[in-house]
Amino acid sequence: MARNRGVQATVPEKSCTLEPLPQFPDDPSWGPHRLAVLVPFRERFEELLAFVPHMHRFLSRKKIRHHIFILNQVDHYRFNRASLINVGFLESGNDTDYVAMHDVDLLPLNEELDYSFPATGPFHVASPELHPLYHYSTYVGGILLLTKQHYQMCNGMSNRFWGWGREDDEFYRRIKGAGLQLFRPSGITSGYKTFQHLHDPAWRKRDQKRIASQKQEQFKVDHTGGLTNLQYRVESRTLLSVAGAPCTVLNILLECDPSETPWCAFG
């Protein structure tokens, strides 16, 4: 399936069948909403094996209708978490009405955490008071819930952030610029033990290089980019079961314009 946002779509080289999502019990107590869990991903197989069954069980216990989308970047550019989330938003289908931008290495442990439909505004599940690593007041990374309408109001996330970091800080400004109020958990007493953080920095080092003018550009607000100029192609779409928990893996080829973001390439 080929998608090219902001320019005319190209003819797909390989078709991707849209598999029907798993059905949940026809029980009114589950509520009318359905969550798309969007998981940016590259070469984190061990974490994936833990994440998918954990999240499926966690959300099912809370009676949250959901489907997990693993957004697997398979091109040869540097990792772009924000663009992958944009792709996930566009590819998650009309039968989901809100999204969770969810790191694969962050597992919720406290059953009181709220993953329900955030009608009043974006809900930052992994708030600075609870996240095991990041505690500054404008942090919105880790796990963030938004209605699809609110994500559209922000024009998604900026596509300019290749490599690790800073895309969440820019998205915080988008939330404020769209006039949305940010909400966070209250009454959670488990503190920094609210989540299990699976990342091992000695084994999986972050790509924190700042190439060319990236060091200066990373602090700027992208006023025009996002869903409207995203360019990508879905190479394949595969429905998987991990320890009995369903998920869909999208193999995604992102595109980069080196004249706009020369830091997208390794080197």
N, C-alpha and C positions, 0 to 999 in steps of 0.2 A: 504494500500500500504506500503510495507516494503522497506526501503532503508538503507543500511549500507555501508557508504563510507569508503574505506580504507581496508575493509575486505569483504569476500564473503557475498552477500546479503542473508538474511534469507527469508523463505517462508512467505508470508503475512498471518496474522491471519484474516484480514478482507479486502476485496477489496474496493477500493475507485474509483468510476466512475469519469472520467475526464469530467466535464461539459463544453460544449462549451462556450467561453467567449462572452459577449454581443458585438454586431456589431455596428460600428459607421458609420455615413453617408459616402457614396461613393463619397467623395468630396476631390479633390486634395489639397484644402487649408488646410486640416487637416494634410498633410504631410504623409510620408511613415512609420514613426517610431511608436512604441507602448511601452508605459511605464508600468512596473510592480511596483506598489507602495507596498513596503514590510513593514508591520507594526508589529513589535514585540509586543506581547500582553499577559497580564494575569490580569484578574479581574479588568478591567477598563471599565465596561459596559457603564457608563454615558458618559465617554469621547468618546467611540466608537459611540454612538448615535449622537454625535455632529460632529465627525471627518468624517465619511463616506459621508454623504450628502454634507458637506462643501467642501471636496476635490473633489468630483465628479463634483459639480457645478463649482468650481474654475478651474479645469483642462479642463472641457468642454468649458467654456467661452474662454479659451486660445487655443482651438482646439488641445488639446493634447490627442491622442488616449491612453487609459490607462485602467488598471484594478487594483483594490485594493485587496490585499491579507492580511487577518488578520491572523497572525501567533501565534496561541493560544497555549501556553505551558500548557499541562494538566498532566504532570508527577508530581512527588513529590520532585523533586530536586529544588534547588534555581533557580531563574530566570536567563536565559542566553540569553541576547539580541543578541549577536554576532552569536551564533549557530542558533537561530531562523532565522536570516537574511540569513545565509548560506542555511538553509532549503528552505526558500522562493525563493532564487536564483535558486536552483535545481528544485523546483516544479512549477515554474512560466510558464513553457512551452516555446516552440520554436516560438510562435507568438508574444513574447515580445523581444525587442532587447536592452533595457536598464532598469535600476532599480533606484528607489528612496528608500534609507534607511530612513524611515520616522517615527519619534516619533508620537504616537497617541495623545499626549497632546500639539502639536504645530501646530497651524493653520495659514497658510499664509493669510495676510490681504491686502497686497499691490499687485495690479494687474500687476505691472511691474516686479515682480519676474519671473525669467526665469526657466521653467521646460522642455525646449526643449532638444533634443538629444545632449549629451555632447561629440561630436566627438573628440575634441582636448585633453580632459582629464577630470578627476573628477571635478564636479562642486558643490561647497559647498553653497547651497542655504541659510542655516541658519548661515551665516558667523559671526565671533566674533563681527563685527561692528553692527550687526542687532539682534542677539539673545538676548532675554531679560535677560538672566542669565550668560552666559558663554562668556568671552571676551578675552581669551588668544590666542595667535597667531597661535598655532598648533591645535586648536580645530577644529574637523571635524564632530561633532555629530549633532543631531537634524534632519537635512535633508541634505542628500548627494546623488547626482546623479552620476552614472557611467554607461558606456556601459557594456554590459555583457562580452565583450572581456577584458576590463580593469579590471573588478572584478575577472575574471579568472586569469589574469596575477598576481594579488595579492594573489592568492590561497584563496580568500575569507577572512574572519575574523578568528581570533584565537578562538578556542573553550574552552580556559582555564579560561574564565572570568565568573565565577558564582557569582551571587549577582550584585549589582549596581556599575557601573563605570569602567573606565580605558580601556575598549575595544576600544573606539574611538581613544585614544592616541596611542595604539599599531597599529591600522589600519593606522594612519597617517604615521608611520614609514614604513608600508608595501607599501603605495602609493609611498613614496620616494624611497624605495628599488627597486620598479619595474620600476623606471625611468620615472614615470608619473608626469606631471605638474598639480598642483592643481589650479583651477580657482574659483573666487568668484564674487558676484554681484558688479556692479559699477553703479553709478548714482542713487542709491536708497536713498532718502532723509528722509524716515520715521523713521530712527534710530531704537531705541528699541521698537517702536510701530509697527514695520513691521509684527510682529506675535502676536497672542493671545496664551498665555501659560495657559493651563487648569489645570495644576497640583496644588493640594492643599496639601502642605507638612504636615499640621496638620491632615488631613484626611487620606492621603496615604503616610506613611513613607517609605523612601527608605531602602532597605536591604543593608546597608553599612558595615556589619560585615566583619572582616578579620579573617579567621579561619586558624589555623595551620600555615603553611609557606606562606599563601596567601599574607601576607603583603609584603614579600620580592619578591615573584614571580610576583606580579602585575606590576612591573616596568620593567620586562624583555621582550625582543622581542621573540616571538614564531617563530622560523625559519622553523619549519616543519609542524605545524598543520594548519588546515583550512578546505577547501573543501575536501582535500584528506584524512582526518581522521575523518570526521564527522560521527556520528552514531545516527540514529534516526528512528522512525517509524511514518508514518501519520496514525492516528487512523480513521479519517474521513475527508471528504471534502464536504463542504456545500455551495451552492450558495444562498446568501441572498440578500434581498432588504431592505435597511434602508431609510425610507422616500423617496422611489422611486429610490434610488441610489444603484447600484449593487456592491456586493463584494463577495469574496470567503473566507470562514473561514476554515482554516486548523487546526484541533486538532492534536497537535504534541507531541509525547513522545520522549524526548531526552534521550540519554544513557550517563552514566558517568563511567569512570574507576577510582575507589577510590585510586588506587595505583598511578595514575598520578595527579589527582586533588581531594584530600580528602576533599576540601572545597566545593564540589558540594552539599553536604547534609546539611540540617538544623541542628543546634545543636552547 
